[in-house]
Amino acid sequence: MTDSHNSGQHKDREAAAAEVRRMWQPTPSWTQPDPNETEPAEEKDEQQPDALSQEFADDSWSTPAADEPVDQPAPWTQPQATAPAPSWTQPVAESAAASWTQPEEFDEEPVVEPHAPDATEPAAESPDQTPAGPNSPVFGGSSFHGSGSGPEQSAAGQPQAGQPGVPGQAGQPGPQRGQGGQPLSPAAQHFFPQGIPGQQPPQPPQNLSFRTDDLIQALPLPREAPAERGVRSMLKLRPGGSERSERLARATAATAFRRPVTIVVANPKGGSGKTPTTLLLSGALGQARGGGVVAWDNNELRGNMHLRTHDTNSRSTVTDMLQAMPMLTQPDARLGDVAAYLRHQVSGQYDVLTSATTTYAQIEANDFDLIHRLMSRFYKVLVIDTGNNEGSSNWREAMKAADALVIPIKWKSLSCAAAVQMLEELDNQGPEAQRLIRRAVIAVSNGPGDVNKEVEKQLRPYFESRAAAVVDIPTDMHIAAEGPMDHAALQPATRRAALELAARVSEQVTIALNAPR
């Protein structure tokens, strides 16, 4: 009865091994065939005696006997205690070039002689006495991936429920599959409870998104550049709070608008600092954006911008540009054609269009519209300096085209009073003008001795409540000299204030572009 039982187990093992060999047939061989072998191996399983009925006390699974043929399969025996890390190679009957090897770890249990079961001991104490079933272990109750000596296996050498290696239990993905995704039979799963070595189970498809926005967001954020000034720059440290806020203001001033924008600088009082504020703002925007900015002196007659800028390549004025308008409005007109009538300021990276200097060339509303359309065709940001007459047609047209308003003042009674009267007048001209007031930025630029503390104390709260922001520009002797302004000759604090003014104006322009009409 014991021989019949062992013979049944042997046939089950042979059937499982044949299935595994069939699944591994397309895979390249792990063991090269013997070059001296002239004829394929023949099936000799039927001629071999029962492996479990013999004992090989001093034999190894991986080393055949000296007189044993090369193509003869190694006997299936229990491992010996003297081989801590044995390996064995079983030849493939169907193809002499295919073979497979056992992993390094396996169970080592002594061979137990069959005997009659005793009533005082478990019925399945020895693996040789356990009937072959769907959950019965083979090779001494162990798998090729478990050692059988840990607490995760039972006395029969089988993994406990809930532990890795038990298909169908908690924590296990399900039935194991062989090569090509074919599921293993229950007999083959005794050999490979966790799948065939080297063959990964099919992974479930992941929900991957290949949209451009998702891929860009998945990219790592760029590292912050080290400090550029002071001791932090020498030590390659991160910038301090002031330098970081300056970088933020520069990035805000360089905002990419979806269309050309118009910024109007207005205060009816002469000498309130309109032209210097216009040039400061244009230089800060030009440096932050890298160009694309034009400062336009929209005075109906003889403004001061031609006296406060460098005469680089042209003495042309807005009158000369109006005369050349038929040529400049052609479809093939280029920026170089328009630049011939402008003054380029190198240090601030912006261009200047000066006003008329003779009395017979007063600018009207139609002239403003022609120039505004032409400048919006070639420039991204237009900073318009206005005159002192609120009733002139070009002044009113500039207010209609404005996306943001900058009001320059000094802490003096007359300068502040003119700004307050202009705000009250705009407040009576409808919702568009009222929204323009709420987006206004107050630029306080005082010359030497211009500050009246009492006026500042009374009117600063008023301007802060009416406008979006109030920016203080420190007194700079380069501006007070009333000569051509060079952005590089300004004090660092003045350039920093001009950049802050550009950032606040850019914020209000962004709000105006996003506001519903």
C-alpha positions in Angstrom: 0.0 0.0 0.0 2.9 2.3 0.7 4.5 1.6 -2.7 1.2 2.4 -4.4 0.8 5.7 -2.5 4.3 6.7 -3.3 3.8 5.9 -6.9 0.8 8.1 -7.0 2.7 11.0 -5.5 5.5 10.5 -8.0 3.1 10.7 -10.9 1.6 13.9 -9.6 5.0 15.4 -9.3 6.0 14.3 -12.8 2.8 15.8 -14.2 3.4 19.1 -12.4 7.0 19.2 -13.6 6.0 18.5 -17.2 3.5 21.4 -17.0 6.1 23.8 -15.7 8.6 22.6 -18.4 5.9 23.3 -21.0 5.4 26.8 -19.7 9.1 27.5 -19.6 9.7 26.1 -23.1 9.8 29.5 -24.9 12.2 31.0 -22.3 15.9 30.8 -23.1 17.7 28.1 -21.2 19.4 28.9 -17.9 21.8 25.9 -18.4 23.6 25.5 -21.7 23.4 21.9 -23.1 26.5 19.7 -23.3 28.3 20.4 -26.6 29.4 16.7 -26.7 25.8 15.5 -26.6 24.9 14.1 -30.1 21.3 13.0 -29.6 18.4 14.5 -27.6 17.5 13.2 -24.3 14.9 10.6 -24.2 12.2 10.1 -21.8 13.4 7.7 -19.2 11.0 8.5 -16.4 9.2 5.3 -16.9 12.4 3.3 -16.7 13.6 4.9 -13.4 12.7 3.2 -10.1 10.6 5.1 -7.6 12.7 8.0 -6.3 11.2 8.0 -2.9 11.8 4.3 -2.4 15.6 4.8 -2.5 17.9 6.5 -0.1 20.8 8.6 -1.3 22.7 9.3 1.9 25.8 10.8 0.3 24.5 12.1 -3.0 23.8 15.7 -4.0 20.9 16.9 -6.2 23.1 19.0 -8.4 26.1 16.6 -8.9 25.4 13.4 -10.9 27.5 10.2 -10.4 30.6 9.8 -12.4 29.3 6.9 -14.5 25.9 8.5 -15.0 25.0 9.6 -18.5 24.8 13.4 -19.1 21.2 13.3 -20.3 20.0 11.2 -17.4 17.7 13.2 -15.0 18.8 13.5 -11.4 16.8 11.4 -8.9 14.2 13.2 -6.8 15.3 12.7 -3.2 15.0 14.4 0.1 17.7 17.0 0.8 20.5 16.2 3.2 21.5 18.2 6.2 25.1 18.5 4.9 24.0 20.7 1.9 23.0 24.1 3.3 22.5 25.7 -0.1 22.1 22.9 -2.7 20.9 23.4 -6.2 19.8 20.9 -8.8 19.1 20.9 -12.4 16.5 18.8 -14.1 16.9 18.1 -17.8 13.9 18.8 -20.0 12.6 15.8 -21.8 11.1 17.7 -24.8 14.2 19.8 -25.6 17.8 19.2 -24.6 18.5 23.0 -24.6 15.9 23.9 -22.0 16.4 23.4 -18.3 15.3 24.9 -15.0 16.9 25.1 -11.6 15.5 25.2 -8.1 16.0 28.4 -6.0 18.5 28.4 -3.2 16.3 27.9 -0.2 14.2 24.8 0.5 13.2 22.6 3.4 15.5 20.1 4.8 13.8 17.2 6.6 15.0 13.7 7.3 13.5 10.8 5.5 11.0 9.1 7.6 10.3 5.4 7.2 6.7 4.6 6.5 4.9 3.1 9.4 1.4 2.6 10.7 -0.2 5.7 12.2 -0.4 5.8 15.9 -3.5 7.0 17.7 -1.5 9.3 20.0 0.3 11.3 17.2 -1.1 13.4 14.3 -2.2 11.5 11.2 0.0 13.6 8.8 3.2 13.9 10.8 5.4 12.9 7.9 5.0 14.4 4.4 5.4 10.9 2.9 2.3 9.8 4.7 0.1 12.7 3.6 -2.2 12.0 0.7 -1.6 14.2 -2.4 -4.4 16.7 -2.5 -5.0 20.2 -3.8 -3.4 21.7 -0.7 -0.8 19.0 0.1 2.9 20.0 0.1 5.6 18.2 -1.9 9.3 17.7 -1.3 8.9 17.3 2.5 6.1 19.9 2.9 7.9 22.9 1.6 7.9 25.2 -1.4 10.8 26.5 -3.4 10.5 29.9 -1.8 10.1 29.0 1.9 12.6 27.4 4.2 10.0 25.6 6.4 11.8 26.5 9.6 10.1 29.8 10.4 7.0 30.4 12.4 5.0 31.2 9.4 4.7 27.5 8.4 2.8 24.8 10.1 4.1 21.4 11.2 3.3 19.9 7.8 5.6 22.5 6.2 2.7 24.4 4.6 2.3 28.2 5.0 -0.4 29.3 7.3 -3.5 31.1 6.2 -3.1 34.8 5.8 0.7 34.5 5.2 2.3 35.3 1.8 2.6 32.3 -0.4 -1.0 31.0 0.1 -3.0 31.7 -3.1 -6.5 32.9 -2.5 -5.8 34.0 1.1 -5.7 37.6 2.5 -2.7 39.5 1.2 -2.2 37.2 -1.9 -3.2 38.5 -5.3 -4.9 35.2 -6.4 -4.0 32.2 -8.5 -0.4 32.2 -9.8 0.4 32.3 -13.5 3.2 31.0 -15.6 4.8 32.3 -18.7 2.4 33.8 -21.2 -0.1 34.6 -18.4 -1.4 31.0 -18.3 -2.6 30.0 -14.8 -0.8 27.2 -13.0 -2.6 24.0 -12.2 -3.1 23.0 -8.5 -0.3 20.4 -8.8 2.1 23.0 -10.3 1.3 25.5 -7.6 2.9 23.0 -5.1 6.2 23.6 -6.8 5.7 27.3 -7.2 3.2 28.7 -4.7 4.4 32.3 -5.5 4.8 31.8 -9.2 7.6 30.7 -11.5 10.9 32.3 -10.5 11.9 35.1 -12.7 8.4 35.6 -14.1 6.6 38.6 -12.7 2.8 38.4 -12.4 0.8 40.7 -14.7 0.4 44.1 -13.1 -3.0 45.8 -13.2 -3.2 48.8 -15.5 -2.6 52.1 -13.8 -4.6 55.2 -14.5 -1.9 57.3 -16.2 -2.6 60.7 -17.6 -0.7 62.0 -20.5 -2.2 65.5 -20.7 0.3 68.3 -21.1 -0.8 70.1 -17.9 -0.5 67.0 -15.8 2.9 66.1 -17.2 4.1 69.7 -16.5 2.8 69.6 -13.0 4.5 66.3 -12.4 7.9 67.9 -13.2 10.0 68.8 -10.1 10.0 72.5 -9.2 13.2 74.4 -10.0 15.5 75.2 -7.1 15.7 78.7 -5.8 18.7 80.6 -7.1 21.3 81.5 -4.5 21.6 85.1 -3.2 23.1 87.7 -5.5 24.2 90.3 -2.9 26.0 90.4 0.3 27.6 87.7 2.4 24.9 85.2 1.3 26.0 85.5 -2.3 29.6 84.6 -1.3 28.5 81.7 0.7 26.1 80.5 -2.0 23.1 80.7 0.5 19.5 81.3 -0.2 18.4 84.9 -0.5 17.2 86.9 2.5 13.7 88.3 2.9 14.4 91.6 1.1 16.0 90.0 -1.9 13.3 87.4 -2.1 10.6 90.2 -2.1 12.5 92.0 -4.8 12.5 88.9 -6.9 8.8 88.6 -6.4 8.2 92.2 -7.5 10.3 91.7 -10.6 8.4 88.6 -11.5 5.1 90.4 -11.0 6.3 93.3 -13.1 7.1 90.9 -15.9 3.6 89.4 -16.0 2.7 88.3 -19.6 -0.5 90.1 -20.5 -2.8 88.5 -23.1 -3.0 91.8 -25.1 -1.2 95.2 -25.3 -2.1 97.3 -22.2 -2.2 101.0 -21.6 -1.1 102.7 -18.4 -2.0 106.4 -17.9 0.0 108.8 -15.6 -2.2 111.8 -14.8 -2.4 114.8 -12.5 -3.7 118.2 -13.6 -1.2 120.1 -11.5 2.0 121.0 -13.3 5.3 120.0 -11.5 3.6 117.1 -9.6 6.2 114.6 -11.1 4.2 113.2 -14.0 7.2 112.9 -16.4 9.7 111.5 -13.9 7.2 109.0 -12.7 6.4 108.0 -16.3 10.1 107.4 -17.0 10.7 105.6 -13.7 7.8 103.2 -14.4 8.8 102.7 -18.0 12.4 101.9 -17.0 11.3 99.4 -14.3 8.9 97.6 -16.6 11.4 97.6 -19.4 14.2 96.0 -17.3 11.8 93.5 -15.8 10.2 92.5 -19.1 13.3 92.9 -21.3 11.8 95.5 -23.5 8.5 95.9 -25.3 7.7 99.1 -23.4 7.2 102.6 -24.9 6.8 105.9 -22.9 4.5 108.3 -24.8 4.4 112.1 -24.0 0.7 112.7 -24.8 0.8 116.4 -24.0 -1.3 118.4 -26.5 1.5 120.9 -26.8 5.2 120.9 -25.8 5.7 118.5 -23.0 9.0 118.0 -21.1 9.9 114.4 -22.0 12.2 115.4 -24.8 14.2 117.3 -22.1 14.3 114.4 -19.6 15.4 111.6 -22.0 18.6 110.9 -24.0 18.6 111.9 -27.7 20.0 108.6 -28.9 19.1 108.2 -32.6 16.3 110.6 -33.6 14.9 114.0 -32.9 11.6 113.1 -34.4 8.4 113.9 -32.5 4.8 112.8 -32.6 4.2 115.3 -35.4 6.7 113.5 -37.7 5.1 110.2 -36.9 1.7 111.5 -37.9 3.1 112.7 -41.2 4.6 109.2 -41.8 1.4 107.4 -40.7 0.4 106.3 -44.3 3.7 104.4 -44.6 3.7 103.1 -41.0 0.2 101.6 -41.2 1.0 99.4 -44.2 0.7 95.7 -43.6 4.4 95.2 -44.3 5.5 97.9 -41.8 8.1 96.7 -39.2 9.2 97.7 -35.8 12.3 99.2 -37.2 10.2 101.6 -39.3 8.4 102.9 -36.2 11.6 103.0 -34.1 13.0 105.6 -36.5 10.7 108.1 -34.8 11.4 107.1 -31.2 14.2 107.5 -28.7 15.6 104.3 -27.3 16.8 104.5 -23.6 19.5 101.9 -23.2 19.7 101.6 -19.4 15.9 101.2 -19.0 15.3 99.2 -22.2 12.3 101.2 -23.3 11.5 103.6 -26.2 10.2 107.2 -26.0 7.8 109.1 -28.2 8.1 112.8 -27.5 5.4 115.4 -27.9 5.2 118.3 -30.4 7.4 121.2 -29.8 5.7 123.8 -32.0 2.4 125.6 -31.6 0.9 124.6 -35.0 0.8 120.9 -34.2 -1.7 120.4 -31.5 -2.7 116.7 -30.9 -6.4 115.9 -31.2 -8.5 112.8 -30.4 -8.2 111.3 -33.9 -4.4 111.7 -33.7 -4.4 109.9 -30.4 -6.3 107.0 -31.8 -4.0 106.6 -34.8 -0.9 106.6 -32.7 -2.4 104.3 -30.0 -3.4 101.7 -32.6 0.1 101.9 -34.1 1.9 101.5 -30.8 -0.3 98.7 -29.7 0.7 96.9 -32.8 4.4 96.8 -32.0 4.6 97.2 -28.2 3.2 95.3 -25.3 3.0 98.0 -22.7 2.2 101.7 -23.3 2.9 104.2 -20.5 1.3 107.5 -21.4 2.2 110.8 -19.8 -0.6 113.4 -20.0 -0.8 117.1 -19.9 -2.4 119.5 -17.5 -5.7 120.1 -19.4 -8.4 117.7 -18.4 -10.7 119.1 -21.0 -8.5 118.4 -24.1 -9.7 115.6 -26.4 -6.4 113.6 -26.3 -6.5 113.7 -22.5 -10.0 112.2 -22.4 -9.2 109.6 -25.1 -6.2 108.5 -23.0 -8.5 107.9 -20.0 -10.9 105.9 -22.1 -8.1 103.6 -23.3 -6.5 103.2 -19.8 -6.2 99.8 -18.2 -4.5 101.2 -15.1 -4.1 104.7 -13.7 -1.0 106.1 -11.9 -1.5 109.4 -10.0 1.8 111.1 -9.1 1.7 113.5 -6.1 3.9 115.4 -3.7 3.0 115.9 -0.1 2.2 119.5 -0.9 -1.2 121.2 -0.8 -1.5 122.2 -4.4 -0.3 118.8 -5.8 -2.7 116.8 -3.6 -5.6 119.2 -4.2 -5.4 118.8 -8.0 -5.3 115.0 -7.6 -8.4 115.0 -5.3 -10.3 117.2 -7.8 -9.4 114.8 -10.7 -10.6 111.8 -8.7 -13.9 113.5 -8.0 -14.3 114.4 -11.7 -13.7 110.9 -12.8 -16.1 109.6 -10.2 -18.9 111.4 -11.9 -18.1 109.9 -15.4 -19.7 106.5 -15.0 -18.9 102.9 -13.8 -15.8 102.5 -16.1 -14.1 105.6 -14.6 -15.1 104.5 -11.1 -13.4 101.1 -11.6 -10.4 102.9 -12.9 -10.2 104.9 -9.7 -10.3 101.7 -7.6 -7.4 100.3 -9.6 -5.4 103.5 -9.3 -1.9 103.5 -7.8 -0.6 106.6 -6.0 3.1 107.4 -6.6 4.5 109.8 -4.1 7.7 111.4 -5.4 9.1 114.3 -3.4 12.0 116.5 -4.2 14.2 118.2 -1.7 12.0 120.2 0.7 8.7 119.1 -0.8 7.4 117.2 2.1 4.7 118.8 4.3 4.1 116.5 7.3 0.7 117.9 8.0 -0.5 117.4 4.5 0.8 113.8 4.5 -0.9 113.1 7.9 -4.3 114.3 6.6 -4.3 113.1 3.0 -2.4 109.7 3.1 -5.5 107.9 4.7 -7.7 109.5 2.0 -5.5 108.2 -0.9 -5.1 104.8 0.7 -8.9 104.4 0.9 -9.6 105.6 -2.6 -6.8 103.9 -4.5 -5.5 100.4 -4.7 -2.0 101.2 -3.4 0.3 104.0 -2.3 4.0 103.7 -3.3 6.6 106.1 -1.8 9.6 107.0 -4.1 12.5 108.4 -2.1 14.1 111.7 -3.0 16.8 111.2 -5.6 19.2 114.0 -6.6 19.5 112.5 -10.1 15.8 113.2 -10.6 15.9 116.6 -8.9 18.7 117.7 -11.3 16.0 118.0 -14.0 18.2 116.6 -16.7 18.0 113.5 -18.8 17.2 110.5 -16.6 19.4 107.5 -16.7 17.9 104.5 -14.9 21.4 103.1 -14.1 22.3 106.5 -12.3 19.4 106.2 -9.8 20.0 105.3 -6.2 19.4 101.6 -5.4 16.5 102.6 -3.1 14.9 104.6 -6.0 15.2 101.7 -8.4 13.7 99.4 -5.8 10.8 101.8 -5.3 10.3 102.0 -9.1 10.2 98.2 -9.3 7.6 98.1 -6.5 5.5 100.7 -8.4 5.8 98.5 -11.6 4.7 95.4 -9.7 1.6 97.1 -8.1 0.6 98.5 -11.5 1.0 95.1 -13.1 -1.3 93.6 -10.5 -4.0 96.1 -11.2 -3.7 95.5 -15.0 -4.1 91.8 -14.4 -7.3 92.5 -12.4 -8.6 94.8 -15.2 -8.0 92.1 -17.8 -9.7 89.4 -15.8 -12.7 91.6 -14.8 -15.9 90.9 -16.7 -17.0 93.7 -19.0 
